[in-house]
Amino acid sequence: MAYHFDFSPVFANTDLLLKGALFTLELTAIGTLLGVGLGVLGGVVRAWKIKPFAGIFGIYVELIRNTPFLVQLFFIFFGLPSLGVQISEWQAAVLAMVVNLGAYSTEIIRAGIQAVPRGQLEAAAALAMSRAEAFRHVVLVPALGKVWPALSSQIIIVMLGSAVCSQIATQELSFYANFIQSRNFRAFETYVLTTLIYLAMAMLIRALLNWAGRRYLARSR
């Protein structure tokens, strides 16, 4: 029996899919800001071997990079409350994304910092730049410029990985996709449209990150 395609039940719930997509973008924005911030801290500590924090970040990076994101999410959402830390679905999703992106961006940014010639720091000191100015203009910005493509790809990977947050009832895009197909039984049509929305979001984020890289980091590469 030939399958009869019918997208109308899915299009009737487009508002839910868009609501989930906006929530996914919100999670990604917050996760990116905090995760990359954590990565900058970890990258500096690891690149300059600041003890004892370098060892702590080393353990953190290996732990996160070698365990599934879903397990990390479950540990935060189900594990922390058993220790008396109450956390909502939204908070668990954000924290999981920050922790995951922070570990990967730590290594990416560390590589960028180590690629900055030490002579540039000496030149900054000779120009009487403060430590904060030297770090920002001579270390951080050039380092980010060198690794921006890799960091951008990792941000998109984390955005796509946020789909598993539906497992703890976080109301992002995949949550609403599952909700819709469970009621109209048009799984193929629902997930085709959901896939296209994820593709559009990934392309949008990449375009924004590429623009930001050209706007703020291109001259530092």
LOKE-978439 format. One record per residue (C-alpha): residue number from 1; x, y, z. Coordinates in Angstrom, 3 decimals. Layout:
N
ZAKOL   num          x          y          z
ZAKOL   NUM          X          Y          Z
...
This chain:
221
ZAKOL   num          x          y          z
ZAKOL     1      0.000      0.000      0.000
ZAKOL     2      1.508      3.352     -1.065
ZAKOL     3      2.144      5.897      1.655
ZAKOL     4      0.039      9.050      1.375
ZAKOL     5      1.997     12.150      2.294
ZAKOL     6      0.037     14.750      4.207
ZAKOL     7      1.839     17.739      5.718
ZAKOL     8     -1.301     19.666      6.613
ZAKOL     9     -1.550     18.267     10.194
ZAKOL    10      2.064     19.325     10.744
ZAKOL    11      1.627     22.794      9.244
ZAKOL    12     -1.368     23.230     11.540
ZAKOL    13      1.078     23.067     14.459
ZAKOL    14      3.770     25.281     12.975
ZAKOL    15      3.371     27.677     15.894
ZAKOL    16      4.528     24.967     18.309
ZAKOL    17      7.545     24.114     16.174
ZAKOL    18      8.517     27.784     15.956
ZAKOL    19      8.070     28.132     19.710
ZAKOL    20     10.404     25.185     20.210
ZAKOL    21     12.904     26.586     17.699
ZAKOL    22     13.006     29.936     19.507
ZAKOL    23     13.519     28.143     22.808
ZAKOL    24     16.368     26.146     21.254
ZAKOL    25     17.988     29.362     20.044
ZAKOL    26     17.595     30.849     23.520
ZAKOL    27     19.274     27.829     25.091
ZAKOL    28     22.055     28.054     22.522
ZAKOL    29     22.638     31.766     23.079
ZAKOL    30     22.917     31.428     26.852
ZAKOL    31     24.938     28.220     26.606
ZAKOL    32     27.321     29.837     24.131
ZAKOL    33     27.968     32.966     26.178
ZAKOL    34     28.601     31.077     29.409
ZAKOL    35     30.264     28.054     27.798
ZAKOL    36     32.747     30.088     25.764
ZAKOL    37     33.423     32.239     28.822
ZAKOL    38     34.250     29.088     30.759
ZAKOL    39     36.362     27.941     27.820
ZAKOL    40     38.377     31.162     27.852
ZAKOL    41     39.102     30.700     31.546
ZAKOL    42     40.010     27.057     31.070
ZAKOL    43     42.075     27.778     27.964
ZAKOL    44     44.169     30.376     29.771
ZAKOL    45     44.673     28.150     32.797
ZAKOL    46     45.627     25.154     30.643
ZAKOL    47     47.838     27.074     28.210
ZAKOL    48     49.779     28.892     30.929
ZAKOL    49     49.782     25.869     33.278
ZAKOL    50     48.430     27.799     36.262
ZAKOL    51     48.536     25.417     39.228
ZAKOL    52     46.505     23.824     40.713
ZAKOL    53     43.719     24.881     38.372
ZAKOL    54     45.385     23.450     35.269
ZAKOL    55     45.054     19.960     36.701
ZAKOL    56     41.428     20.535     37.720
ZAKOL    57     40.508     21.780     34.266
ZAKOL    58     42.416     18.871     32.743
ZAKOL    59     40.266     16.365     34.643
ZAKOL    60     37.118     18.303     33.774
ZAKOL    61     37.948     18.360     30.063
ZAKOL    62     38.728     14.648     29.890
ZAKOL    63     35.620     13.747     31.873
ZAKOL    64     33.239     15.740     29.676
ZAKOL    65     34.850     14.923     26.337
ZAKOL    66     34.746     11.203     27.050
ZAKOL    67     31.166     10.865     28.278
ZAKOL    68     27.881     11.225     26.349
ZAKOL    69     26.023     14.527     26.528
ZAKOL    70     22.842     12.659     27.420
ZAKOL    71     24.510     11.098     30.473
ZAKOL    72     25.785     14.524     31.543
ZAKOL    73     22.269     15.903     31.211
ZAKOL    74     20.755     13.060     33.237
ZAKOL    75     23.439     13.434     35.910
ZAKOL    76     22.603     17.125     36.304
ZAKOL    77     18.828     16.746     36.183
ZAKOL    78     18.396     13.521     38.150
ZAKOL    79     21.649     13.350     40.102
ZAKOL    80     21.887     16.816     41.628
ZAKOL    81     18.414     16.725     43.254
ZAKOL    82     19.455     13.566     45.113
ZAKOL    83     22.196     15.712     46.672
ZAKOL    84     19.669     18.358     47.672
ZAKOL    85     20.184     20.678     44.683
ZAKOL    86     16.782     21.409     43.165
ZAKOL    87     16.937     22.330     39.498
ZAKOL    88     14.329     22.893     36.791
ZAKOL    89     14.336     21.381     33.309
ZAKOL    90     15.408     24.694     31.776
ZAKOL    91     18.216     25.183     34.277
ZAKOL    92     19.432     21.615     33.783
ZAKOL    93     19.481     22.034     30.001
ZAKOL    94     21.412     25.308     30.183
ZAKOL    95     23.883     23.948     32.724
ZAKOL    96     24.489     20.814     30.664
ZAKOL    97     25.131     22.872     27.533
ZAKOL    98     27.475     25.237     29.381
ZAKOL    99     29.448     22.386     30.938
ZAKOL   100     29.695     20.509     27.637
ZAKOL   101     30.647     23.485     25.484
ZAKOL   102     33.005     24.754     28.174
ZAKOL   103     35.080     21.571     28.031
ZAKOL   104     35.396     21.526     24.255
ZAKOL   105     36.006     25.258     23.946
ZAKOL   106     38.691     25.028     26.640
ZAKOL   107     40.812     22.840     24.392
ZAKOL   108     40.012     24.843     21.266
ZAKOL   109     40.919     28.170     22.888
ZAKOL   110     43.967     26.670     24.594
ZAKOL   111     45.321     25.739     21.175
ZAKOL   112     44.725     29.292     19.969
ZAKOL   113     46.485     30.829     22.966
ZAKOL   114     49.491     28.541     22.556
ZAKOL   115     49.716     29.609     18.906
ZAKOL   116     50.218     33.264     19.892
ZAKOL   117     53.975     34.067     19.747
ZAKOL   118     55.464     34.970     23.119
ZAKOL   119     57.294     37.828     21.483
ZAKOL   120     53.998     39.668     21.119
ZAKOL   121     53.608     39.784     24.891
ZAKOL   122     57.106     41.214     25.201
ZAKOL   123     56.243     43.827     22.603
ZAKOL   124     53.086     44.709     24.535
ZAKOL   125     55.143     45.177     27.702
ZAKOL   126     57.581     47.391     25.815
ZAKOL   127     54.646     49.549     24.721
ZAKOL   128     53.626     49.958     28.376
ZAKOL   129     50.341     48.143     27.904
ZAKOL   130     48.650     46.982     31.075
ZAKOL   131     48.237     43.257     31.681
ZAKOL   132     44.526     43.498     30.953
ZAKOL   133     45.143     45.344     27.679
ZAKOL   134     47.869     42.920     26.657
ZAKOL   135     45.699     39.926     27.429
ZAKOL   136     42.737     41.293     25.494
ZAKOL   137     44.499     42.675     22.423
ZAKOL   138     47.606     40.521     22.185
ZAKOL   139     46.465     37.148     23.517
ZAKOL   140     42.695     36.650     23.570
ZAKOL   141     41.562     38.326     20.356
ZAKOL   142     44.326     36.819     18.166
ZAKOL   143     43.768     33.397     19.767
ZAKOL   144     40.031     33.527     19.082
ZAKOL   145     40.733     34.662     15.537
ZAKOL   146     42.864     31.577     14.909
ZAKOL   147     40.324     29.073     16.261
ZAKOL   148     37.051     30.810     15.390
ZAKOL   149     36.013     28.317     12.658
ZAKOL   150     36.521     25.358     15.008
ZAKOL   151     34.774     27.129     17.872
ZAKOL   152     31.859     28.060     15.610
ZAKOL   153     31.444     24.439     14.546
ZAKOL   154     31.445     23.307     18.168
ZAKOL   155     28.731     25.821     19.055
ZAKOL   156     26.551     24.445     16.269
ZAKOL   157     27.212     20.869     17.423
ZAKOL   158     26.047     21.814     20.917
ZAKOL   159     22.935     23.458     19.467
ZAKOL   160     22.086     20.301     17.548
ZAKOL   161     22.855     18.188     20.607
ZAKOL   162     20.291     20.169     22.586
ZAKOL   163     17.680     17.930     20.944
ZAKOL   164     18.283     15.350     23.680
ZAKOL   165     17.069     17.878     26.258
ZAKOL   166     13.564     16.781     25.294
ZAKOL   167     14.304     13.661     27.361
ZAKOL   168     13.872     15.743     30.516
ZAKOL   169     10.803     17.572     29.112
ZAKOL   170     12.654     20.735     28.159
ZAKOL   171     10.323     22.394     25.679
ZAKOL   172     12.740     22.875     22.807
ZAKOL   173     12.207     21.965     19.151
ZAKOL   174     12.472     18.173     19.367
ZAKOL   175     10.103     18.156     22.365
ZAKOL   176      7.366     19.768     20.305
ZAKOL   177      8.146     17.561     17.302
ZAKOL   178      7.607     14.479     19.465
ZAKOL   179      4.454     16.021     20.899
ZAKOL   180      3.002     16.764     17.450
ZAKOL   181      3.741     13.387     15.864
ZAKOL   182      2.337     11.535     18.858
ZAKOL   183     -1.018     13.166     18.174
ZAKOL   184     -1.263     13.309     14.389
ZAKOL   185      0.738     10.110     13.729
ZAKOL   186      2.498     11.804     10.801
ZAKOL   187      6.006     11.014     12.000
ZAKOL   188      7.700     11.268      8.594
ZAKOL   189      6.205     14.647      7.769
ZAKOL   190      6.794     15.982     11.284
ZAKOL   191     10.462     15.073     11.363
ZAKOL   192     11.090     16.228      7.794
ZAKOL   193      9.902     19.700      8.785
ZAKOL   194     11.794     19.518     12.079
ZAKOL   195     14.979     18.561     10.230
ZAKOL   196     14.594     21.543      7.911
ZAKOL   197     14.137     23.862     10.891
ZAKOL   198     17.299     22.512     12.544
ZAKOL   199     19.140     22.990      9.245
ZAKOL   200     17.897     26.568      8.986
ZAKOL   201     18.959     27.309     12.580
ZAKOL   202     22.411     25.818     12.014
ZAKOL   203     22.889     27.893      8.865
ZAKOL   204     21.640     31.024     10.658
ZAKOL   205     23.997     30.530     13.601
ZAKOL   206     26.935     29.823     11.284
ZAKOL   207     26.179     32.973      9.287
ZAKOL   208     26.009     35.073     12.468
ZAKOL   209     29.234     33.583     13.809
ZAKOL   210     31.006     34.101     10.480
ZAKOL   211     29.838     37.726     10.468
ZAKOL   212     31.074     38.202     14.040
ZAKOL   213     34.418     36.656     13.126
ZAKOL   214     34.867     38.966     10.135
ZAKOL   215     33.668     41.970     12.101
ZAKOL   216     35.711     41.573     15.268
ZAKOL   217     38.448     38.994     14.685
ZAKOL   218     39.481     39.034     11.014
ZAKOL   219     42.323     41.536     11.490
ZAKOL   220     43.780     39.545     14.371
ZAKOL   221     44.398     36.304     12.432
